[in-house]
Structure formats: structure tokens, C-alpha cells
Amino acid sequence: MPMDATRNRRRVAVVGAGISGLTAALRLHLSGHDVELIEADETLGGRFGVGRLGDRPVMTGGKNIGRRYRTFRWFTSALGVDSYESFGYNASRVKDGRVLTLDSEKRGQTLRNIRRMGSARDVARLAAMAARIRMDESNRFLGSRYFGTISRRHDDAPLAAYFGREMTESLIRPMVIRNNGAEPDEVYPGTFGTNLAMLLDHYDQLAGGIQPALDAMARRVTVRAGARAESLVVNRLGRVTGLRISERGAPAQVSEYDGVVLATPAHAAAGIVAGARPTMAERLRRVRYFPSTVVLVEYDRPVFTSEVRALAMDDGPCSNAGSYGKEERHIVRYTYSGRAGRLTDPTPELIDKLTSESEDLLVTYLGAPRATRLNILVKHWPAAYSGYLPHHPAFLRELRADVETLPGLELAGDYIQGVSIEGCARTGSAAASRLAARLAGAPA
Ligand SMILES: Cc1cc2nc3c(=O)[nH]c(=O)nc-3n(C[C@H](O)[C@H](O)[C@H](O)COP(=O)(O)OP(=O)(O)OC[C@H]3O[C@@H](n4cnc5c(N)ncnc54)[C@H](O)[C@@H]3O)c2cc1C
């Protein structure tokens, strides 16, 4: 810690131990503050979705880490956890009986396949956006200037109206279902840069999963697991001075802090700010979220090939089936999302039926004989992915103005720069930097 850091040392709370909150907590800790990480669940990690498949620790949520994920890679490296292995971006789709593969390691083949997926106008539109993303890093995230212009011009209609039907069905839909759990008529052109940026990256996975990083964080900051932040405490000058927190369902108690970062999905942040700022809560509640159910199955032998490691499926409830790792092709991750895949009651019987149907499709498409299930793990998220809002850049400006009225508060989360792990990590980092700067200027 720098020599004079203790003078400015403050007590700060970060609510939410997903990647947004973890990054904020680490930055604040490294700036010399006492950090409490407040997490409603008993485990850390949020939508990394840590769990066990048989004896093996697995991640049911976000785990593909782009080569361009600079902030996330800074986070793991600062914690001494930076052993990555290549995964690539490999997604195939069945079109007219042929399996078309988009693979970040085979750019030529991928570009040829994209050209087959839509009209010349749509391919040109996509290419223009891709060029902007390659030219300027900010276009990978929500609220950039270029996508702000797209939003002003085109966000009165959904993405399904921006691209023609062929391109929408063959390329756009699998992308927005995968990243937003949404259909193309439920998301808007002004946020599409975040999706396209993900297609243009190359992916790794943490060799040992996220758990070592979570353990390293728990050694650095105070973790209050099983603790739900209910509301802000605001003094008569309008400054945030604490939180009301309920531990394991007990009546809420006040904890005092010099600053608070809310690093939760928008709907959860809305509940916490509602008492102090009802209009801001209303704004946050408008952000759309879509559900997803992930089923991980371990088989007695590989199901995918090294050529085809993931298959986007159009018609049924299973939107995507993919191998868990590049070499772990005997573990399949089935994702149920999109309109047909929104399971309201994922009972074991329903999951068994859906998994059998998905297995039949894989046998048809991949031509491999049926494998035997050894272990199964199911994770259902009622609000898995943000699908943002039409005119999202305008929403972000209004929200920033709301936050400015509550000194001592900062927000981080998937609705600010985008749902990717990198987008979330960047918001955590930015929120922590702003809060640290304010605390440095505020009287002790
Ligand atoms: C199935 C799935 C697969 C994905 N795959 C990828 C991928 O491969 N690559 C990628 O880049 N992105 C992926 N994503 C997206 C990415 O994983 C998420 O957007 C990201 O992890 C969200 O992080 P977060 O910290 O913003 O939110 P969360 O991880 O949801 O963390 C928020 C935390 O806040 C806690 N909380 C909420 N309310 C309160 C409260 N009142 N008090 C205390 N705690 C509270 C919650 O329990 C939660 O732990 C995937 C997402 C899903 C669902």
C-alpha cells in the first residue's frame, strides 16, 4: 500500500459478488480501502454459475474469455490466477442440411459462411459494423458514439427489422439468443455492437475454472455471504452513508459505509435504490432480462468432434448444444433460451424429456451413436441475460444523471457496458475508480 494511503482509507461496500462486483472490490482494495463484499447467495461468482457435475467443479454460466478481455485478464492476473487454455469461437448451424461452421480459428471459412447467410445489403451492413468494432475498442461496449448514432436512427424498430429475414434467421438470431437470451424482435440495433464484438473475438477458458480467483478474492476482502442489501441509507445532505442488510433472512440492520457500489443486475439495483430514488428505480426496472436454463451432461464418450464443437438449433427449446471444453467433448452443455426455450417450471421430468430430444438431434446432425449419460447438472436463471432497452445510450445518460444526485453511490453491472464478462468487469473497474476518486476528495 502506498505510504499515504492509510490517511484516505475508507470503509466501502460492494453489493454483488459476480464479476462486476469482484472487479470493483479488487480495485477498491488495491486503492487502499477496507472493502466489504456483500452477496445474497452463499457462494461467490454470480452468473459464472459455479457448481459440481459429479465430483468435478464446473461453471454453468459465463466461462469463455475473449482474447480482448483486458480488464478481466487484469483481474485474474492480479490475483495470480492466469492459466488460460484456448477454446476458440466455434458455432455451427444447420442450413439446408449442411452444417455451417463459424470458427474464430478459421477466418476464411467463417467469412465464406457469413456471405452465404444473407443479402449483399445485409452482408455490407454487417461488414461496416465489424470494421467500426475493429477500429475502435469502445464500439465493443454499450453507449459508444457510433452505436449511439445507429440507436438514434434505427432503435424505433427492433433488430429483426434492421437486417433482412435470411440474415436475421441464420446469423443474428443465434447471436442474440446466445448473448441476450432474446429473439431478434426483442433487442435493438443500437446494442448490436456488443454481440458482433463477441463473434469477432477468439476465446480461451481459465484452465482451473474461476474458483481459484474467487478463493483469492475471499482472502483479500471481507466477504459477507448470505447477506442481502435491502436499501440505501442516505443522510440529510443526500449522501449515501450505508446500507440496510438482512443476513440469512433476519431483520435488516444498518451497516455504515463511506461509499457503496451496487454491482447487481438492474432489477436488483432498482429494489435497493427505490426508497431513496423512486424515479431511478423505475428507470432501472425497465431494463429487460431474459431467462435461460443450462443443462450440463457428462457422457461415457465424446459427443462432439474437434471440427464441430457447438451447434445452434433453430426450432426447438434447446437453442444451443456445445462441448464444455475444446478437449472435453464428452461433456455437453445444453442451453434452453429464446422464446421456445423459456422454461417456467424446469422439473426433472421435463429436463429428462428435453435432454433426450436434444440428444436425438445431435445424433441426426453429428452422425455419432448415442452416448450414455453419467452425470447431469441443471441451473435455471429466471433473469439470465440482459437484453437492454431500445435507445439504450439515452437510458445510460439519464441513469448517470440519477447517480450524480446520490454522492457515495456508484453502479456496475451487465446493463451498463454489456453482458460479456469483459463488459461487466469494465463497469466494476470504472465504478471503483470513480468512487475512489470521490473518496480521495471527500473530507475524512
Ligand atoms: C448461461 C450463461 C452463459 C454465459 N456465457 C458467457 C461467456 O461464455 N462469456 C462471456 O463473456 N459472458 C457470458 N455470459 C454473461 C456473463 O457471464 C454475465 O453477464 C456476467 O457474469 C454477469 O456478472 P455480474 O457481476 O454483472 O452479475 P452476476 O454474476 O449476476 O452477479 C450479481 C450478484 O449480485 C447478487 N445480488 C443480487 N441482489 C443482491 C442484493 N440485494 N444483495 C446482495 N447480493 C445481491 C447476486 O446473487 C449475484 O451473485 C453468460 C451468462 C449466462 C447466464
Ligand as a Chemical Component Dictionary entry (heavy atoms), coordinates in Angstrom:
data_LIG
# 
_chem_comp.id                   LIG 
_chem_comp.type                 NON-POLYMER 
_chem_comp.pdbx_formal_charge   0 
_chem_comp.three_letter_code    LIG 
# 
loop_
_chem_comp_atom.comp_id 
_chem_comp_atom.atom_id 
_chem_comp_atom.alt_atom_id 
_chem_comp_atom.type_symbol 
_chem_comp_atom.charge 
_chem_comp_atom.model_Cartn_x 
_chem_comp_atom.model_Cartn_y 
_chem_comp_atom.model_Cartn_z 
_chem_comp_atom.pdbx_ordinal 
LIG C1  C1  C 0 -25.567 -19.308 -19.107 1  
LIG C2  C2  C 0 -24.679 -18.096 -19.334 2  
LIG C3  C3  C 0 -23.534 -18.232 -20.106 3  
LIG C4  C4  C 0 -22.716 -17.107 -20.331 4  
LIG N1  N1  N 0 -21.555 -17.270 -21.064 5  
LIG C5  C5  C 0 -20.704 -16.224 -21.193 6  
LIG C6  C6  C 0 -19.426 -16.402 -21.772 7  
LIG O1  O1  O 0 -19.038 -17.532 -22.119 8  
LIG N2  N2  N 0 -18.607 -15.304 -21.917 9  
LIG C7  C7  C 0 -19.000 -14.073 -21.516 10 
LIG O2  O2  O 0 -18.244 -13.106 -21.689 11 
LIG N3  N3  N 0 -20.204 -13.874 -20.901 12 
LIG C8  C8  C 0 -21.038 -14.923 -20.703 13 
LIG N4  N4  N 0 -22.222 -14.757 -20.032 14 
LIG C9  C9  C 0 -22.537 -13.437 -19.474 15 
LIG C10 C10 C 0 -21.817 -13.180 -18.151 16 
LIG O3  O3  O 0 -21.477 -14.394 -17.534 17 
LIG C11 C11 C 0 -22.698 -12.372 -17.191 18 
LIG O4  O4  O 0 -23.262 -11.256 -17.851 19 
LIG C12 C12 C 0 -21.858 -11.870 -16.021 20 
LIG O5  O5  O 0 -21.242 -12.962 -15.353 21 
LIG C13 C13 C 0 -22.732 -11.075 -15.056 22 
LIG O6  O6  O 0 -21.920 -10.621 -13.990 23 
LIG P1  P1  P 0 -22.460 -9.553  -12.945 24 
LIG O7  O7  O 0 -21.457 -9.453  -11.861 25 
LIG O8  O8  O 0 -22.840 -8.289  -13.616 26 
LIG O9  O9  O 0 -23.820 -10.188 -12.382 27 
LIG P2  P2  P 0 -23.997 -11.510 -11.508 28 
LIG O10 O10 O 0 -22.963 -12.506 -11.863 29 
LIG O11 O11 O 0 -25.429 -11.880 -11.606 30 
LIG O12 O12 O 0 -23.663 -11.011 -10.034 31 
LIG C14 C14 C 0 -24.573 -10.239 -9.287  32 
LIG C15 C15 C 0 -24.570 -10.805 -7.872  33 
LIG O13 O13 O 0 -25.353 -9.943  -7.059  34 
LIG C16 C16 C 0 -26.024 -10.735 -6.098  35 
LIG N5  N5  N 0 -27.157 -9.931  -5.602  36 
LIG C17 C17 C 0 -28.263 -9.526  -6.272  37 
LIG N6  N6  N 0 -29.038 -8.775  -5.469  38 
LIG C18 C18 C 0 -28.399 -8.671  -4.292  39 
LIG C19 C19 C 0 -28.691 -7.995  -3.072  40 
LIG N7  N7  N 0 -29.803 -7.261  -2.914  41 
LIG N8  N8  N 0 -27.815 -8.113  -2.036  42 
LIG C20 C20 C 0 -26.669 -8.852  -2.170  43 
LIG N9  N9  N 0 -26.346 -9.515  -3.316  44 
LIG C21 C21 C 0 -27.196 -9.406  -4.360  45 
LIG C22 C22 C 0 -26.435 -11.973 -6.877  46 
LIG O14 O14 O 0 -26.678 -13.064 -6.003  47 
LIG C23 C23 C 0 -25.216 -12.192 -7.763  48 
LIG O15 O15 O 0 -24.262 -13.072 -7.191  49 
LIG C24 C24 C 0 -23.059 -15.865 -19.777 50 
LIG C25 C25 C 0 -24.206 -15.731 -18.994 51 
LIG C26 C26 C 0 -25.009 -16.836 -18.760 52 
LIG C27 C27 C 0 -26.226 -16.699 -17.887 53 
# 
loop_
_chem_comp_bond.comp_id 
_chem_comp_bond.atom_id_1 
_chem_comp_bond.atom_id_2 
_chem_comp_bond.value_order 
_chem_comp_bond.pdbx_ordinal 
LIG C1  C2  SING 1  
LIG C2  C3  SING 2  
LIG C2  C26 DOUB 3  
LIG C3  C4  DOUB 4  
LIG C4  N1  SING 5  
LIG C4  C24 SING 6  
LIG N1  C5  DOUB 7  
LIG C5  C6  SING 8  
LIG C5  C8  SING 9  
LIG C6  O1  DOUB 10 
LIG C6  N2  SING 11 
LIG N2  C7  SING 12 
LIG C7  O2  DOUB 13 
LIG C7  N3  SING 14 
LIG N3  C8  DOUB 15 
LIG C8  N4  SING 16 
LIG N4  C9  SING 17 
LIG N4  C24 SING 18 
LIG C9  C10 SING 19 
LIG C10 O3  SING 20 
LIG C10 C11 SING 21 
LIG C11 O4  SING 22 
LIG C11 C12 SING 23 
LIG C12 O5  SING 24 
LIG C12 C13 SING 25 
LIG C13 O6  SING 26 
LIG O6  P1  SING 27 
LIG P1  O7  DOUB 28 
LIG P1  O8  SING 29 
LIG P1  O9  SING 30 
LIG O9  P2  SING 31 
LIG P2  O10 DOUB 32 
LIG P2  O11 SING 33 
LIG P2  O12 SING 34 
LIG O12 C14 SING 35 
LIG C14 C15 SING 36 
LIG C15 O13 SING 37 
LIG C15 C23 SING 38 
LIG O13 C16 SING 39 
LIG C16 N5  SING 40 
LIG C16 C22 SING 41 
LIG N5  C17 SING 42 
LIG N5  C21 SING 43 
LIG C17 N6  DOUB 44 
LIG N6  C18 SING 45 
LIG C18 C19 SING 46 
LIG C18 C21 DOUB 47 
LIG C19 N7  SING 48 
LIG C19 N8  DOUB 49 
LIG N8  C20 SING 50 
LIG C20 N9  DOUB 51 
LIG N9  C21 SING 52 
LIG C22 O14 SING 53 
LIG C22 C23 SING 54 
LIG C23 O15 SING 55 
LIG C24 C25 DOUB 56 
LIG C25 C26 SING 57 
LIG C26 C27 SING 58 
# 
